[in-house]
């Protein structure tokens, strides 16, 4: 037996398959092949080839080289900027509130006049011959608008960037330390998604080598185990490197230590520390400079941990630094991990990981074996020469890879996943690898509740609450009521860091105060999926204050008397106007959330009456004369042309992730649905990675499974690092291509596929609402629905053969499915359930907490 066999996942598990998806008691199971990303060569490119592991606190990308292996490491809280660079850092504010308000009110009045002039002279209309005549909004040159906008921008000075920590390098030593090592054969690099275990195996000079890598959340360590099938064959040099200028590295005994600070941070600012501890079995160990050499060992075990002194501020003190020495923290972590064997560390890691991952399983097409192709080949042949079984496997692997990534980069008591999750290569990363709130951080968490990972959702909710104290300052620093008086509540704009930056940014698309409402949706969705009233009570004030900000900040459009956002800018698209569809949809959704939350908590207050009144007077969604769902309150030419297939389609927020428009819920909503289809047809299916992912979700909610599946295929198109801008897809290592790598595309696709199988935003559970024809058979178990229900469904020939609903809170359950009345609903013991028929496609029945309800033909 291979010496490493007791640690590796068995070959039997990797090839496991079974024909049945039903247990002997009739309950639904999921039998499927193991999900493993496999490659026959080491990685050479960080972004597109190296494979990720993580534990929420830390992340690592593994190259798997033979002569030199590189492990690039991140620590989640390692950021430049903030009060460590400037103690007076105030979250990006600029100018005095009085000056900002003066510019704000002037801009509101100018925009109102411009929109009135547009309606009076350039409104869309039909000519006598029936030709639709439209115009774009006039340019802003010479109007003073651009000057006013510039005055309302914040500052990015000391905003900072998420930064890499550095690399662990493992260099092979040949027998005489001089000659070149023989060439390796039978190389295999793999990431086992089911067990969160990275493995490299190869043969060299007749010796079979194995490396195993995992990052444990319970023990807070990276573990690397090097072994061979012959004793005395492990000879390696180990070192740490870091691009940080202000750092110190030293090796003593069997430990290499890195300490330092981001450049420009003062002594009282952020401090980081990392230690790599090397334990050899057999052979000798020595220190040479800052390297540690192990020669002729039977096995080597690496333990690594890292930390900073960052703490998340949740109050007005804005203190982001702990007095705890991060090096002391790292030493304590490693000392505790050292008391365990590698087998114990791996067992604890797997138990923790699988307690989340195994809650939700799926098999598309009842795949039964791991394809023989490597993953990069599987992607290259995707929907060209692959078999149907290979395509189904690739889709399933990519789906669960999204869940794997969320578990790896968003765990309780850590910061939320940023634009690159927890993985970043440089000291100044794309878009600072920050938290963009005009879709990106929200998309990161669309999958959390649906795919049964509620614990992974909490970091972003804690982060949202941390923005509130500074957000109250921002609200009154840049906003006021129409009469110039103070507004209530809190606000944030669309570029956030870990230092409480809530002020406007500096780009042309900086204006997005509706971010506060969109962020609040995470809080409401957590409640809706879990029916946790204690959680809702604890987070209610964040919702309420965001809504009150908009009650005070709304503007009455003199053209129709309706309340609108002013100024209003459709995210990263334009134009500056009044009441664009995305702003109005987010505000309407926010008001709806707060009103419903107040009912759940029985806290009817005068503020709720104000919110209800404002909601009644909001300007709502509109269908243009051309039949499209309008992006702006005025029908402009850009709305009709698709504007070059612009990647942002935020005006469809009303459909997804919002819940104000639901396909099939009412005739009026279906009219809007048809307008949304036309808008999406006009916009086209192109776009960057995350844009394609959002469109998967859109078409799923529009009940077009084949169109959603088409977008899924396009989102899985193999691309390469440095490919042309605007071409989205997937890299060989399964990272989403914006380009560059941007993790929300991964998460968005997983959410979209789930939306194809289950939806519950309309007040009922809709089963297989957007099933594509190519998924004519399959099974899933553990998808969550709002109301705290867990669902398992098996289907064949495109029709449900059986389903199970577990009611975790005892709420009433409404199920929607075509011809649902042809099915029987029984309890787990077989007793029939009394159901109320609501049309041919809907039934309602009462449940009890913990009750299991089976739907059978």
Secondary structure by P-SEA (a helix, b strand, c coil): ccccccccccccccccccccccccccbbbbbbccccccccbbbccccccbbbbbcccbbbbbcccccbbbbbbbbcccccccccccccccccccccaaaaaaaaaaaaaaaaaaaaaaaacccccccccbbbbbbccccccccaaaaaaaaacccccccccccccbbbbbbbbccccccccccccbbbbbbcccccbbbbbbccccbbbbbbbbbbccccbbbbbbbcccccccccccccccccccbbbbbcccbbbbbbcccccccccbbbbbbbbbbbccbbbbbcccbbbbccccbbbbbbbbbccbbbbccccccccccccaaaaaaaaaaaaaaccaaaaaaaaaaaaaaccccbbbbcccccccccccaaaaaaaccccccaaaaaaaaaaaaaaaaaaaaacccccccccccccccccccccccccccccccaaaaaccccccccccccaaaaaaaaaaaaaaaaaaaaaccccccccccccccccccccccccccccccccccccaaaaaaaaaaaaaaaacccaaaaaaaaaaaaaaaaaaaaacccccccccccccccccccccccccccaaaaaaaaaaaaaaaaaaaaaccccaaaaaaaaaaaacccccccccccccccccccccccccccccccccccccccccccccccccaaaaaaaaaaaaaaaaacccccaaaaaaaaaaaaaaccaaaaaaaaaaaaccccccccccbbbbccccccccccccaaaaaaaaaaaaaacccccccbbbcccccccccccccccccccccbbbbbbbbcccccccbbbbbccccbbbbbccccccbbbbccccccccccccccccccccccccbbbbbcc
